[in-house]
Amino acid sequence: MNSHVAARPPAVPAGPIERPIDWDALIEADRVHGSLYTDPAIYALELERIWRRTWVYVGHESEVPKPFDYVMKSVGPEPVLMIRGRDGKVGLLHNRCPHRGNHVCVSERGTARSFTCPYHGWTFNADGSMRGMPFPSGYEGVDREGLGLGRVARVEAYRGFVFASMAAEGPSLDEHLGAAKGIIDEVCRNSPTGEVELTCGFLKHKVKANWKFVVENETDGYHPGFVHSSIFQVSGSRITELYGDKSLSLARYLGNGHTEIDLRPEFRKRAEPLSWFGTTPARLPDYVARMNEAYGEDKAREIMIDGVPHVMIYPNLFIAEIQLFSIQPLAVDQTVQHVTALQFKGAPDINRRLRQQTMGSVGPAGFLLADDAVMYEGTQIGVGLSNPEWLYIGRGRHRERQDEQGYLVGCATDETTTRGIWRHYRSLMEAA
């Protein structure tokens, strides 16, 4: 697979938007206005109030295992370098020379103690500080302290997953993640060591569609039986059991924009370890043995029945059983999905299968994301038309309920998750 590359975005305006927006006229309880996906002014405001203000998933610590290792990433459309410093801590630098704005790094990944801008040769240490300027006599009296690379204001990790906020103040990462921390814990417990790794590199899928269409789709349980019917028929998948009208699976809103399709009720009804992965313990004996040793047979069996969650951590981290996606907006009508196979540290046999199935489903010859891309681009064209102006998102609203943990849930095919995403979106966009 190719490495994750932060695509160079088109120029976007920074700072507050002057035009006032009447959110009551755009977002209702069971419908949203099509202009939310097409208006460049709304997109610019999203960059300010979501992508530059809240916590955004950037990458995983396993991608930079040694000091001075770096990899290109992004915070929204903005390119950054995720680098492990001399002290072992992971930080983020803006990939932008303070002289004339060019990228200081054009390699997707590598190991470097310094970065040199190709335009005028300014050089910066791995911590972003100024290292040197060619022909220094022209800069006599200049304070070099203020001419280093920009540092992303806040960078924190949870269980190896690195998040960033460009805002110097605001809610903590713990507050932002909320219930999603437990979801990440569930992902990690599928590893016999309790750790996941992202070591396969990334595939990139670019679609001519607004980023919110992608976010909504990730936990939309209504579409799989239709959009992906051909690939499921070819593979002999039992997907209709998970996403059909009679499914026990749940659409759940976890708060803070985080959503999931909880497939565990169906997997528990089957009571077959590794059914979530479409295989059996006999085909992965080494993984099963390591899980039994790590957790004990009863707990390991429970974990292997439940499997990896299907969750969208707002605004851009999607974990779908065997894969991880990072969503990157480039323009009001352009989005890139960066996707890689999950790898469980200390589990080589299942990791090989995870890589193979990821390539088969979302690789160049795979159908899964190609199916979705057709839908994304078709909906983007549709919302640009004049009639009807609104998109209806009311499926299952009459049967929503709170589960035992107080989270809002609906049937797997209900739009409980979509409505939750839009409520959170509005709260962010209206915030001072």
BAZA-485530 format. One line per 10 residues: number of its first residue (from 1); for each residue x, y, z of N, C-alpha, C. Coordinates in steps of 0.05 Angstrom, whole numbers, plus 5000, padded with zeros to 4 digits. Layout:
BEGIN
NUM> X/Y/Z/X/Y/Z/X/Y/Z; ...
END
This chain:
BEGIN
1> 5017/4976/5000/5000/5000/5000/5018/5025/5000; 5007/5047/4989/5022/5072/4990/5019/5085/5017; 5039/5101/5024/5038/5115/5050/5017/5136/5050; 5007/5142/5074/4988/5164/5077/5001/5190/5070; 4989/5204/5051/5000/5230/5043/4978/5251/5047; 4985/5272/5061/4966/5294/5064/4965/5310/5037; 4943/5306/5023/4940/5319/4997/4941/5349/5000; 4955/5363/4981/4957/5392/4982/4929/5404/4975; 4917/5418/4993/4890/5429/4988/4890/5454/4972; 4867/5461/4960/4865/5487/4948/4865/5509/4969
11> 4870/5533/4962/4870/5555/4981/4843/5558/4993; 4842/5563/5020/4817/5567/5034/4819/5591/5051; 4798/5606/5055/4800/5630/5072/4803/5622/5101; 4819/5637/5116/4822/5633/5145/4808/5655/5160; 4801/5650/5185/4788/5670/5201/4758/5669/5199; 4745/5686/5214/4716/5685/5216/4702/5693/5190; 4678/5682/5186/4662/5688/5163/4643/5711/5170; 4642/5730/5152/4626/5754/5158/4596/5749/5155; 4589/5733/5136/4560/5729/5130/4547/5713/5153; 4526/5724/5166/4512/5709/5187/4496/5686/5174
21> 4495/5664/5188/4481/5640/5178/4458/5633/5197; 4434/5630/5186/4411/5623/5201/4409/5593/5202; 4418/5581/5224/4419/5552/5225/4391/5540/5228; 4372/5555/5239/4344/5545/5240/4333/5541/5212; 4343/5556/5193/4333/5553/5165/4347/5531/5150; 4367/5518/5163/4383/5497/5149/4382/5470/5162; 4378/5469/5188/4379/5444/5203/4353/5441/5220; 4338/5420/5214/4314/5414/5230/4317/5386/5242; 4298/5378/5258/4301/5353/5273/4303/5329/5254; 4289/5330/5231/4288/5307/5214/4295/5313/5185
31> 4308/5336/5180/4317/5342/5153/4338/5364/5154; 4355/5364/5133/4376/5384/5131/4375/5395/5102; 4384/5420/5100/4383/5434/5074/4406/5426/5057; 4402/5423/5031/4423/5414/5013/4446/5433/5011; 4442/5459/5017/4464/5478/5014/4486/5473/5035; 4480/5458/5056/4501/5451/5076/4524/5435/5064; 4519/5423/5041/4539/5407/5028/4552/5421/5005; 4541/5444/4997/4551/5457/4972/4560/5486/4976; 4554/5499/4998/4560/5527/5001/4589/5531/5010; 4606/5544/4994/4634/5548/5001/4637/5564/5027
41> 4618/5583/5033/4620/5599/5057/4616/5581/5082; 4597/5562/5080/4593/5543/5102/4618/5526/5106; 4629/5516/5084/4653/5500/5086/4676/5515/5099; 4679/5541/5092/4701/5557/5104/4696/5560/5134; 4670/5563/5142/4664/5565/5170/4669/5538/5185; 4664/5516/5171/4670/5490/5183/4700/5487/5188; 4717/5496/5170/4745/5495/5175/4753/5510/5200; 4740/5533/5204/4747/5549/5228/4736/5536/5253; 4711/5527/5253/4698/5519/5278/4699/5490/5284; 4706/5474/5265/4708/5445/5270/4737/5436/5266
51> 4748/5439/5242/4774/5428/5237/4797/5443/5250; 4794/5469/5255/4815/5484/5268/4810/5489/5298; 4788/5478/5308/4781/5484/5336/4778/5459/5353; 4766/5438/5342/4761/5414/5358/4784/5395/5356; 4782/5372/5369/4802/5351/5367/4798/5335/5341; 4819/5330/5327/4818/5316/5301/4839/5293/5303; 4830/5269/5294/4849/5247/5293/4870/5252/5271; 4895/5246/5278/4917/5251/5260/4931/5225/5251; 4938/5208/5270/4953/5184/5263/4957/5166/5287; 4975/5147/5284/4980/5128/5306/5010/5128/5313
61> 5016/5126/5338/5044/5127/5347/5061/5106/5334; 5049/5083/5327/5065/5062/5314/5075/5069/5287; 5065/5091/5275/5074/5100/5249/5101/5114/5250; 5109/5123/5274/5135/5135/5278/5148/5122/5302; 5158/5098/5298/5167/5082/5321/5193/5092/5334; 5211/5105/5320/5237/5113/5330/5240/5143/5330; 5257/5154/5348/5263/5183/5348/5271/5192/5320; 5260/5215/5313/5265/5229/5287/5250/5215/5263; 5235/5195/5268/5217/5184/5247/5194/5204/5243; 5186/5208/5218/5164/5226/5212/5147/5214/5190
71> 5122/5224/5189/5104/5217/5168/5086/5241/5162; 5080/5245/5136/5061/5267/5129/5033/5260/5137; 5019/5279/5150/4992/5275/5158/4977/5301/5151; 4953/5304/5162/4937/5328/5158/4919/5333/5182; 4913/5358/5187/4892/5366/5205/4871/5381/5188; 4850/5367/5181/4832/5377/5161/4847/5378/5135; 4845/5400/5120/4860/5402/5094/4889/5411/5098; 4898/5417/5122/4924/5429/5126/4945/5408/5130; 4967/5408/5115/4988/5388/5117/5005/5392/5142; 5011/5371/5156/5028/5372/5180/5047/5348/5179
81> 5069/5350/5195/5088/5328/5198/5084/5317/5226; 5078/5291/5228/5077/5278/5254/5105/5266/5258; 5119/5274/5279/5147/5267/5283/5151/5259/5312; 5167/5238/5316/5175/5231/5343/5201/5245/5349; 5201/5260/5371/5224/5276/5378/5246/5260/5391; 5268/5275/5397/5291/5263/5410/5283/5250/5437; 5263/5263/5450/5254/5254/5476/5233/5231/5474; 5227/5222/5450/5208/5200/5447/5179/5209/5444; 5173/5235/5449/5146/5244/5447/5138/5251/5418; 5113/5246/5412/5103/5252/5385/5091/5280/5384
91> 5100/5295/5364/5090/5322/5361/5082/5327/5332; 5070/5350/5327/5061/5357/5300/5072/5385/5292; 5083/5386/5269/5093/5411/5258/5078/5418/5232; 5072/5443/5229/5060/5452/5204/5081/5450/5181; 5073/5437/5159/5092/5434/5137/5091/5459/5119; 5101/5481/5131/5099/5507/5117/5123/5524/5126; 5139/5532/5108/5162/5549/5114/5153/5577/5122; 5163/5588/5144/5154/5615/5152/5165/5637/5134; 5182/5630/5115/5193/5650/5097/5173/5657/5075; 5168/5638/5056/5150/5643/5034/5128/5623/5032
101> 5125/5605/5052/5102/5588/5054/5105/5561/5040; 5127/5554/5028/5130/5529/5014/5131/5506/5034; 5125/5481/5024/5129/5458/5041/5159/5454/5047; 5165/5447/5072/5193/5441/5079/5199/5412/5076; 5179/5395/5072/5183/5367/5069/5164/5357/5046; 5176/5342/5028/5159/5332/5006/5159/5301/5005; 5175/5289/5023/5175/5259/5025/5152/5250/5043; 5139/5229/5036/5116/5219/5050/5123/5210/5079; 5146/5198/5082/5155/5189/5108/5185/5185/5108; 5197/5183/5131/5225/5178/5132/5236/5183/5160
111> 5262/5188/5162/5275/5195/5187/5292/5219/5181; 5289/5240/5197/5304/5265/5192/5309/5280/5218; 5333/5290/5221/5339/5308/5243/5334/5337/5236; 5330/5342/5210/5324/5370/5202/5309/5369/5176; 5297/5392/5169/5281/5395/5145/5291/5421/5131; 5294/5420/5105/5304/5443/5090/5283/5451/5068; 5276/5476/5069/5257/5486/5049/5270/5486/5021; 5258/5474/5001/5271/5473/4975/5272/5500/4960; 5257/5520/4970/5256/5546/4956/5281/5563/4961; 5287/5569/4987/5310/5586/4993/5329/5573/5013
121> 5325/5548/5019/5345/5533/5035/5343/5538/5065; 5322/5550/5075/5320/5553/5104/5318/5525/5116; 5332/5521/5138/5333/5494/5150/5323/5495/5179; 5308/5474/5187/5295/5473/5213/5301/5447/5226; 5305/5448/5253/5309/5424/5269/5283/5407/5270; 5286/5383/5279/5263/5365/5281/5242/5374/5301; 5250/5392/5319/5230/5403/5337/5217/5429/5326; 5224/5436/5301/5213/5459/5288/5229/5485/5291; 5248/5485/5308/5264/5509/5313/5282/5516/5289; 5287/5541/5285/5305/5550/5263/5333/5539/5267
131> 5344/5528/5246/5371/5517/5247/5391/5535/5232; 5382/5545/5209/5400/5562/5194/5388/5573/5169; 5400/5596/5159/5391/5609/5135/5415/5613/5117; 5413/5607/5091/5435/5613/5073/5441/5644/5072; 5466/5651/5069/5474/5679/5068/5464/5694/5092; 5473/5686/5116/5461/5697/5140/5466/5727/5145; 5485/5738/5130/5490/5767/5134/5466/5784/5128; 5448/5773/5110/5424/5788/5103/5404/5788/5125; 5409/5773/5147/5389/5771/5168/5400/5781/5195; 5421/5798/5194/5432/5809/5218/5411/5824/5234
141> 5410/5818/5260/5390/5832/5277/5363/5819/5277; 5358/5799/5261/5332/5786/5260/5330/5765/5282; 5308/5765/5297/5303/5746/5318/5294/5719/5306; 5312/5700/5306/5306/5674/5294/5286/5658/5310; 5283/5664/5335/5265/5649/5353/5237/5648/5342; 5229/5670/5329/5201/5671/5319/5199/5662/5290; 5220/5650/5279/5219/5641/5251/5222/5611/5248; 5213/5596/5269/5213/5567/5266/5187/5558/5253; 5185/5531/5249/5161/5520/5239/5138/5522/5259; 5114/5525/5250/5092/5526/5268/5087/5499/5281
151> 5079/5500/5306/5073/5475/5321/5043/5475/5326; 5031/5452/5322/5002/5448/5328/4999/5452/5358; 4979/5468/5365/4976/5477/5393/4974/5454/5413; 4957/5435/5408/4953/5413/5428/4955/5386/5414; 4971/5368/5424/4974/5341/5413/4973/5322/5436; 4955/5302/5435/4953/5282/5456/4946/5255/5443; 4952/5234/5457/4946/5207/5447/4931/5191/5467; 4914/5174/5457/4900/5154/5474/4903/5127/5462; 4915/5109/5477/4920/5081/5468/4935/5081/5441; 4953/5101/5438/4969/5102/5413/4956/5119/5391
161> 4930/5126/5393/4916/5141/5373/4922/5171/5379; 4933/5185/5359/4942/5212/5363/4921/5232/5353; 4914/5251/5370/4894/5271/5363/4907/5298/5366; 4896/5318/5352/4907/5345/5353/4885/5366/5353; 4890/5388/5365/4873/5411/5364/4890/5436/5359; 4882/5451/5339/4896/5476/5333/4889/5499/5351; 4869/5494/5368/4862/5515/5387/4878/5511/5413; 4889/5533/5423/4905/5532/5447/4889/5525/5472; 4863/5531/5471/4845/5526/5493/4820/5512/5483; 4806/5499/5502/4782/5485/5495/4779/5459/5510
171> 4759/5443/5504/4755/5418/5519/4780/5400/5516; 4784/5384/5537/4807/5365/5536/4801/5343/5517; 4821/5327/5510/4817/5304/5493/4798/5284/5507; 4801/5280/5533/4783/5263/5548/4754/5272/5545; 4750/5298/5547/4722/5308/5544/4712/5304/5516; 4729/5308/5497/4721/5305/5469/4714/5276/5463; 4731/5257/5471/4726/5229/5465/4702/5218/5480; 4700/5224/5505/4677/5214/5520/4674/5184/5518; 4651/5175/5508/4645/5146/5506/4663/5133/5485; 4675/5149/5467/4692/5137/5446/4717/5125/5458
181> 4725/5133/5482/4748/5120/5495/4743/5091/5499; 4719/5084/5508/4712/5056/5512/4712/5041/5486; 4704/5054/5464/4704/5041/5438/4733/5035/5430; 4751/5054/5434/4779/5049/5427/4790/5026/5445; 4782/5025/5470/4790/5003/5487/4781/4976/5475; 4757/4975/5465/4746/4951/5453/4763/4943/5428; 4771/4962/5412/4788/4956/5389/4814/4943/5399; 4827/4955/5419/4853/4946/5428/4852/4919/5442; 4829/4912/5454/4828/4886/5468/4827/4863/5448; 4823/4868/5423/4824/4847/5403/4853/4838/5397
191> 4872/4853/5408/4900/4846/5405/4909/4831/5430; 4924/4809/5427/4933/4794/5451/4952/4811/5468; 4963/4832/5457/4981/4850/5473/4966/4875/5482; 4941/4878/5474/4926/4902/5481/4934/4926/5464; 4949/4922/5442/4958/4944/5426/4952/4939/5396; 4945/4960/5382/4943/4958/5353/4966/4973/5340; 4971/4966/5315/4992/4980/5300/4982/4987/5273; 4992/5009/5262/4986/5016/5234/5013/5016/5219; 5018/4993/5207/5045/4988/5195/5043/4982/5165; 5019/4983/5153/5016/4974/5126/5017/4997/5105
201> 5019/5021/5114/5016/5044/5095/4986/5048/5089; 4981/5068/5073/4953/5077/5068/4947/5077/5038; 4922/5069/5032/4910/5074/5006/4895/5100/5008; 4893/5114/4985/4878/5140/4985/4856/5138/4964; 4832/5146/4973/4809/5147/4955/4798/5175/4955; 4798/5188/4932/4788/5216/4930/4761/5215/4916; 4742/5229/4928/4715/5231/4917/4707/5260/4914; 4691/5265/4893/4680/5292/4888/4655/5295/4904; 4658/5298/4930/4635/5300/4948/4643/5314/4974; 4624/5325/4988/4629/5339/5013/4636/5318/5035
211> 4653/5327/5053/4663/5308/5074/4640/5298/5092; 4619/5313/5095/4598/5305/5113/4582/5281/5102; 4580/5279/5075/4568/5255/5064/4583/5230/5072; 4610/5232/5072/4626/5209/5080/4622/5202/5109; 4623/5222/5127/4619/5218/5155/4592/5205/5161; 4571/5215/5149/4545/5204/5153/4543/5174/5145; 4556/5169/5122/4553/5142/5110/4567/5120/5127; 4588/5128/5142/4604/5108/5156/4587/5092/5177; 4568/5105/5189/4551/5090/5208/4521/5091/5198; 4518/5090/5172/4491/5087/5161/4486/5058/5156
221> 4469/5046/5172/4463/5017/5169/4441/5011/5149; 4431/5032/5136/4409/5028/5117/4419/5021/5089; 4443/5029/5081/4453/5026/5054/4467/5000/5047; 4480/4985/5067/4497/4963/5059/4483/4941/5042; 4458/4935/5049/4444/4914/5035/4438/4921/5006; 4439/4946/4999/4433/4955/4972/4458/4963/4957; 4474/4981/4969/4498/4991/4955/4519/4969/4952; 4522/4952/4972/4543/4932/4972/4532/4903/4967; 4508/4901/4956/4496/4874/4953/4513/4856/4935; 4525/4867/4914/4540/4850/4895/4565/4838/4908
231> 4580/4854/4922/4604/4843/4935/4597/4823/4957; 4575/4828/4971/4567/4809/4992/4557/4783/4980; 4544/4784/4957/4535/4760/4944/4559/4743/4934; 4579/4757/4922/4602/4743/4912/4618/4730/4935; 4620/4744/4958/4636/4734/4980/4621/4714/4998; 4595/4711/4993/4579/4693/5010/4575/4705/5038; 4576/4731/5041/4574/4744/5067/4545/4741/5078; 4544/4740/5105/4518/4739/5118/4510/4768/5127; 4516/4787/5110/4512/4815/5117/4483/4822/5122; 4465/4809/5108/4436/4816/5112/4427/4810/5140
241> 4440/4792/5154/4434/4786/5181/4441/4810/5199; 4462/4825/5191/4471/4847/5207/4456/4873/5202; 4449/4877/5177/4438/4903/5169/4409/4901/5157; 4396/4879/5161/4369/4876/5151/4349/4888/5170; 4324/4889/5162/4303/4901/5178/4297/4886/5203; 4304/4860/5204/4299/4843/5227/4324/4840/5245; 4345/4855/5238/4370/4852/5253/4368/4862/5281; 4383/4849/5299/4384/4857/5327/4405/4879/5331; 4421/4885/5310/4441/4906/5312/4429/4933/5317; 4445/4951/5329/4434/4977/5337/4450/5000/5325
251> 4436/5021/5318/4449/5046/5312/4449/5063/5337; 4474/5072/5345/4476/5085/5371/4490/5112/5368; 4479/5132/5381/4492/5158/5383/4506/5160/5410; 4532/5164/5410/4548/5164/5434/4554/5191/5445; 4543/5212/5432/4549/5239/5441/4574/5251/5428; 4576/5278/5428/4599/5292/5417/4604/5285/5387; 4583/5277/5373/4585/5271/5345/4593/5242/5339; 4601/5227/5360/4610/5199/5356/4586/5180/5353; 4589/5162/5334/4567/5143/5328/4577/5115/5324; 4559/5096/5326/4567/5068/5320/4544/5052/5310
261> 4550/5031/5295/4532/5010/5289/4541/4986/5307; 4525/4980/5327/4533/4959/5346/4523/4932/5335; 4541/4916/5325/4535/4891/5313/4536/4868/5333; 4544/4874/5357/4548/4852/5377/4523/4836/5383; 4499/4847/5383/4476/4830/5388/4473/4807/5368; 4479/4813/5343/4477/4792/5323/4500/4772/5326; 4524/4782/5332/4547/4763/5335/4543/4746/5360; 4531/4757/5381/4526/4742/5405/4505/4721/5401; 4486/4727/5384/4465/4708/5377/4478/4684/5363; 4497/4689/5345/4511/4667/5332/4528/4651/5351
271> 4541/4666/5370/4559/4653/5390/4581/4638/5377; 4592/4649/5355/4614/4636/5341/4638/4655/5341; 4660/4647/5356/4684/4664/5356/4694/4669/5328; 4702/4694/5322/4713/4703/5297/4692/4704/5274; 4667/4700/5280/4646/4704/5260/4647/4732/5249; 4653/4752/5266/4655/4780/5258/4675/4783/5235; 4695/4766/5235/4717/4767/5215/4712/4748/5191; 4689/4734/5192/4683/4716/5170/4700/4691/5170; 4709/4682/5193/4726/4658/5194/4720/4643/5220; 4737/4623/5225/4733/4606/5249/4760/4603/5264
281> 4759/4596/5290/4784/4592/5305/4803/4572/5293; 4792/4552/5279/4809/4531/5267/4828/4543/5246; 4819/4565/5233/4836/4577/5212/4856/4597/5223; 4854/4604/5248/4873/4623/5261/4882/4612/5288; 4894/4589/5288/4900/4576/5314/4921/4592/5330; 4940/4605/5317/4960/4620/5333/4947/4644/5346; 4930/4658/5332/4916/4681/5344/4899/4672/5368; 4884/4651/5364/4867/4641/5386/4884/4633/5410; 4906/4620/5405/4923/4611/5428/4934/4635/5443; 4942/4656/5428/4953/4680/5441/4932/4695/5456
291> 4908/4696/5446/4886/4709/5459/4878/4694/5485; 4877/4667/5483/4871/4651/5507/4892/4656/5529; 4917/4657/5520/4939/4661/5540/4938/4689/5552; 4930/4709/5536/4929/4736/5546/4905/4742/5564; 4882/4731/5558/4857/4738/5572/4844/4715/5587; 4853/4691/5583/4839/4668/5593/4818/4659/5573; 4811/4634/5572/4794/4623/5551/4766/4636/5550; 4754/4640/5573/4727/4651/5574/4726/4680/5564; 4744/4696/5574/4745/4724/5565/4753/4726/5536; 4772/4710/5528/4781/4711/5500/4758/4703/5481
301> 4743/4683/5489/4720/4675/5473/4700/4698/5470; 4695/4712/5492/4676/4735/5492/4686/4756/5473; 4712/4762/5474/4724/4783/5457/4722/4775/5428; 4728/4750/5422/4729/4740/5395/4701/4737/5383; 4680/4735/5399/4653/4736/5390/4644/4764/5383; 4651/4783/5400/4642/4811/5396/4657/4824/5373; 4683/4819/5371/4699/4830/5349/4705/4860/5353; 4714/4872/5331/4722/4900/5330/4698/4918/5324; 4694/4940/5339/4671/4957/5334/4670/4969/5306; 4646/4979/5300/4641/4994/5275/4633/5022/5284
311> 4653/5040/5285/4649/5066/5299/4660/5089/5282; 4647/5112/5284/4656/5137/5272/4662/5157/5295; 4687/5163/5300/4696/5181/5320/4698/5209/5307; 4681/5227/5314/4678/5253/5301/4703/5270/5304; 4712/5284/5283/4699/5286/5257/4711/5268/5236; 4732/5252/5241/4746/5240/5218/4758/5213/5222; 4753/5199/5244/4765/5173/5249/4743/5152/5247; 4745/5134/5227/4726/5113/5224/4740/5086/5227; 4731/5069/5245/4741/5042/5248/4719/5023/5241; 4725/5006/5221/4705/4988/5210/4715/4960/5211
321> 4713/4947/5234/4721/4920/5239/4750/4914/5232; 4756/4913/5206/4783/4905/5198/4800/4928/5189; 4788/4952/5186/4802/4974/5173/4800/5000/5190; 4818/5019/5184/4816/5045/5196/4817/5066/5174; 4799/5085/5175/4797/5106/5155/4802/5133/5169; 4816/5151/5155/4819/5178/5164/4808/5196/5142; 4788/5213/5148/4774/5229/5129/4786/5257/5128; 4793/5266/5104/4806/5292/5100/4790/5309/5080; 4779/5331/5089/4766/5349/5070/4786/5365/5055; 4782/5368/5029/4800/5385/5012/4786/5410/5002
331> 4760/5408/4997/4744/5430/4987/4715/5424/4994; 4697/5443/4988/4669/5438/4994/4659/5413/4980; 4671/5406/4957/4661/5383/4942/4684/5363/4936; 4704/5362/4954/4726/5343/4950/4734/5331/4977; 4736/5305/4978/4744/5291/5003/4762/5268/4997; 4781/5263/5014/4799/5240/5011/4795/5222/5035; 4792/5196/5030/4793/5176/5051/4819/5162/5051; 4834/5163/5073/4859/5148/5076/4852/5123/5091; 4859/5099/5080/4850/5074/5093/4873/5055/5095; 4874/5041/5118/4894/5021/5123/4882/4998/5138
341> 4896/4975/5138/4887/4952/5153/4896/4955/5182; 4877/4948/5200/4885/4946/5228/4904/4922/5231; 4924/4926/5249/4942/4904/5255/4943/4902/5285; 4941/4877/5295/4942/4872/5324/4970/4863/5331; 4982/4879/5349/5010/4873/5356/5012/4845/5369; 5030/4829/5359/5034/4802/5370/5015/4782/5358; 5004/4787/5335/4985/4768/5323/4989/4765/5293; 5011/4753/5285/5018/4753/5256/4998/4739/5238; 4986/4717/5247/4969/4703/5228/4943/4718/5221; 4930/4730/5241/4906/4746/5235/4914/4772/5221
351> 4937/4783/5227/4946/4807/5213/4949/4803/5183; 4959/4780/5175/4962/4773/5147/4934/4773/5133; 4915/4761/5147/4888/4760/5136/4875/4788/5135; 4881/4804/5156/4870/4831/5156/4881/4848/5133; 4906/4844/5126/4917/4859/5103/4905/4849/5077; 4902/4823/5075/4891/4812/5050/4862/4821/5046; 4846/4820/5067/4818/4828/5064/4815/4857/5060; 4832/4873/5071/4831/4902/5066/4837/4908/5036; 4858/4895/5026/4864/4899/4998/4842/4890/4980; 4829/4868/4987/4807/4857/4971/4782/4874/4971
361> 4777/4888/4993/4753/4903/4996/4756/4932/4988; 4778/4945/4995/4782/4973/4989/4807/4979/4972; 4820/4958/4962/4843/4962/4945/4835/4970/4917; 4855/4973/4899/4849/4983/4872/4829/4965/4857; 4828/4939/4863/4809/4922/4850/4785/4916/4867; 4783/4929/4891/4760/4924/4909/4736/4939/4901; 4713/4930/4910/4687/4943/4903/4676/4960/4925; 4684/4956/4950/4670/4967/4972/4670/4998/4971; 4693/5010/4970/4694/5039/4969/4686/5050/4941; 4690/5034/4921/4680/5043/4894/4650/5045/4895
371> 4636/5026/4908/4607/5027/4911/4599/5053/4925; 4613/5059/4948/4606/5082/4963/4612/5108/4948; 4635/5108/4933/4642/5132/4918/4621/5140/4898; 4609/5121/4885/4588/5127/4866/4564/5140/4880; 4558/5131/4904/4536/5143/4920/4543/5171/4929; 4568/5175/4939/4576/5201/4948/4574/5222/4925; 4585/5215/4903/4586/5234/4881/4558/5239/4869; 4541/5218/4869/4514/5222/4860/4498/5240/4879; 4502/5237/4905/4488/5254/4924/4498/5283/4922; 4524/5286/4917/4535/5313/4914/4523/5328/4890
381> 4520/5313/4869/4506/5325/4845/4477/5331/4852; 4464/5313/4867/4436/5317/4873/4430/5341/4890; 4447/5346/4911/4442/5369/4928/4447/5395/4914; 4460/5395/4891/4464/5419/4876/4440/5426/4859; 4420/5408/4858/4396/5414/4843/4376/5428/4861; 4355/5440/4849/4338/5458/4864/4314/5446/4877; 4305/5422/4869/4280/5412/4880/4281/5382/4882; 4277/5370/4906/4272/5385/4931/4298/5396/4943; 4295/5417/4960/4318/5430/4972/4328/5414/4996; 4311/5399/5009/4318/5387/5035/4324/5357/5032
391> 4340/5346/5050/4345/5318/5053/4331/5307/5078; 4316/5286/5075/4301/5275/5098/4318/5255/5113; 4321/5259/5139/4337/5241/5156/4321/5231/5180; 4295/5226/5175/4277/5219/5197/4272/5190/5201; 4286/5172/5186/4280/5144/5189/4284/5134/5218; 4263/5121/5229/4265/5109/5256/4263/5129/5279; 4257/5154/5273/4256/5174/5295/4234/5166/5315; 4213/5154/5307/4190/5148/5324/4197/5125/5344; 4218/5110/5338/4224/5087/5355/4252/5089/5369; 4263/5112/5368/4288/5116/5384/4283/5113/5413
401> 4303/5104/5427/4301/5100/5456/4329/5103/5469; 4329/5105/5495/4355/5106/5509/4362/5078/5518; 4387/5070/5515/4395/5044/5525/4402/5045/5554; 4412/5024/5565/4417/5023/5594/4439/5042/5603; 4456/5051/5584/4477/5070/5590/4469/5099/5585; 4444/5103/5575/4434/5129/5570/4440/5140/5543; 4450/5123/5525/4456/5132/5497/4431/5127/5480; 4428/5144/5460/4405/5142/5442/4410/5120/5422; 4391/5101/5419/4394/5079/5401/4369/5076/5384; 4374/5064/5361/4352/5057/5342/4359/5030/5329
411> 4342/5021/5311/4348/4997/5296/4372/5002/5278; 4384/4981/5269/4409/4983/5253/4405/5000/5228; 4381/5000/5217/4376/5014/5192/4365/5042/5197; 4362/5051/5222/4351/5077/5228/4372/5099/5226; 4363/5123/5223/4381/5146/5220/4386/5160/5246; 4387/5145/5268/4393/5156/5294/4421/5168/5294; 4440/5155/5281/4467/5165/5280/4470/5191/5265; 4456/5192/5242/4457/5216/5225/4446/5240/5240; 4423/5237/5254/4411/5259/5268/4429/5268/5291; 4443/5249/5304/4461/5256/5325/4485/5272/5315
421> 4496/5264/5292/4518/5279/5280/4509/5308/5274; 4485/5312/5264/4477/5339/5257/4471/5356/5281; 4462/5344/5303/4458/5360/5327/4485/5369/5338; 4505/5352/5337/4531/5360/5347/4544/5381/5328; 4541/5376/5302/4551/5395/5282/4540/5423/5288; 4514/5425/5292/4502/5451/5297/4513/5464/5322; 4517/5448/5343/4528/5459/5368/4556/5471/5363; 4572/5458/5347/4599/5468/5341/4598/5493/5324; 4580/5493/5304/4579/5516/5286/4567/5540/5299; 4550/5537/5319/4538/5560/5333/4555/5570/5356
431> 4575/5555/5363/4592/5562/5387/4607/5588/5381; 4609/5605/5402/4624/5630/5399/4653/5624/5394
END
